């Protein structure tokens, strides 16, 4: 498996990586790999695709109507 050495890593970045690793209960190496995967593997954001999905969802749910009364009841549900 390939390895990577990072030279001249800024102290602030190292500290943030170390804190993040501790929060996720991972080693610094595993946390660095996770960060790289998120940055490099995730699909780029396409606003047109996003808007198309929103429009499709609105179309599927066009028969659902919420009134002010419905929203207030949902907000207060379970409160005494």
C-alpha positions in Angstrom: 0.0 0.0 0.0 1.4 3.4 -0.9 2.4 5.8 1.8 2.6 9.6 2.0 4.9 11.9 4.0 3.7 15.5 4.5 6.5 17.9 5.0 6.2 21.3 6.6 2.7 20.7 7.9 1.6 23.9 9.6 1.3 23.5 13.4 -2.4 24.7 13.4 -3.3 22.1 10.8 -1.6 19.4 12.8 -3.4 20.5 16.0 -6.8 20.5 14.2 -6.1 17.1 12.7 -5.1 15.8 16.1 -8.2 17.1 17.8 -10.4 15.8 15.0 -8.8 12.4 15.3 -9.3 12.3 19.0 -13.0 13.3 18.6 -13.6 10.5 16.1 -11.4 8.0 18.1 -9.0 7.5 15.2 -5.3 7.7 14.7 -4.0 10.9 13.1 -3.1 8.8 10.0 -6.7 7.4 9.8 -8.1 10.9 10.2 -5.9 12.3 7.5 -7.0 9.5 5.1 -10.6 10.2 6.0 -10.2 14.0 5.3 -8.5 13.2 2.0 -11.2 10.8 1.0 -13.9 13.4 1.7 -12.1 16.1 -0.2 -11.1 14.0 -3.2 -13.7 11.3 -3.6 -16.9 13.3 -3.1 -18.7 14.5 -6.2 -18.5 18.2 -7.0 -21.6 20.2 -6.3 -23.7 20.8 -9.3 -26.3 23.5 -8.7 -28.4 22.5 -11.8 -28.6 18.9 -10.6 -29.5 20.1 -7.1 -32.3 22.4 -8.4 -33.6 19.6 -10.6 -33.9 17.3 -7.5 -35.7 20.0 -5.5 -38.1 20.6 -8.4 -38.8 16.9 -8.7 -39.4 16.6 -5.0 -41.8 19.6 -5.0 -43.7 18.0 -7.9 -44.0 14.7 -6.1 -45.3 16.5 -3.0 -47.5 19.2 -4.6 -50.6 17.7 -3.0 -49.3 18.4 0.5 -50.5 21.6 2.0 -49.4 22.9 5.3 -51.2 25.8 7.0 -50.0 28.1 9.8 -52.2 26.1 12.1 -50.6 22.8 11.0 -47.1 24.1 11.6 -48.0 25.6 15.0 -49.5 22.3 16.1 -46.5 20.3 14.9 -44.2 22.8 16.7 -46.1 22.5 20.0 -46.7 18.7 19.8 -45.5 17.1 23.0 -45.1 20.3 24.9 -47.1 21.0 28.0 
